Amino acid sequence: MVTECYEVWKSASGNSIASFASSNAAARAQLESDAKLLFTVSAGSYEAAMVEINRRLGLEPYKPVSEN
């Protein structure tokens, strides 16, 4: 199974959280200047990464948007 690394960042000033694939340089470039890397997750899909990210952040379980 191919896995990808996902990063989770938190901004101190806006108290915002961003998560994206480590390969996404455009997303990283848009982070606030005071953002700090909280952790990384390796997962086989975006959905699997979001399940783990939500668990680690203490959020409700991830529910993917329906494709209807």
C-alpha positions in Angstrom: 0.0 0.0 0.0 1.3 3.4 -0.9 1.2 5.9 2.0 1.5 9.7 2.0 2.6 11.9 4.8 0.2 14.6 6.0 1.1 17.6 8.2 -1.0 19.3 10.8 -0.1 22.9 11.6 -1.6 25.4 14.2 -1.4 29.1 14.1 -0.9 31.0 17.4 -2.4 34.3 16.2 -5.6 33.0 14.6 -5.8 29.7 16.5 -6.5 28.1 13.2 -5.5 24.5 12.2 -4.4 23.4 8.7 -3.8 19.9 7.4 -2.5 18.9 4.0 -0.2 16.4 2.3 3.5 17.1 2.9 4.0 17.3 -0.9 1.6 20.3 -1.1 4.0 23.2 -1.2 1.3 25.7 -2.2 -0.7 24.9 1.0 2.5 25.3 3.1 3.2 28.7 1.5 -0.2 29.9 2.7 0.4 29.2 6.4 0.5 32.1 8.7 4.0 33.1 9.7 3.6 32.0 13.3 2.2 28.5 12.4 3.9 25.6 14.2 3.9 21.9 13.1 1.9 19.9 15.6 2.5 16.4 14.1 2.6 14.3 10.9 0.5 11.3 9.9 1.3 8.6 7.4 -1.8 7.2 5.7 -2.9 5.4 2.6 -5.6 7.9 1.7 -6.8 11.4 2.6 -9.8 9.9 4.4 -7.6 7.6 6.5 -5.4 10.6 7.4 -8.4 12.7 8.4 -9.6 9.9 10.7 -6.3 9.9 12.5 -5.9 13.7 12.6 -9.4 14.2 14.1 -8.6 11.4 16.7 -5.3 13.1 17.7 -6.9 16.5 17.9 -9.8 15.2 20.1 -12.4 16.1 17.5 -15.5 14.2 16.4 -14.9 11.2 14.1 -14.2 12.3 10.5 -17.1 11.9 8.2 -16.4 12.2 4.5 -18.7 14.3 2.4 -21.1 12.2 0.4 -20.5 12.1 -3.3 -24.2 12.2 -4.2 
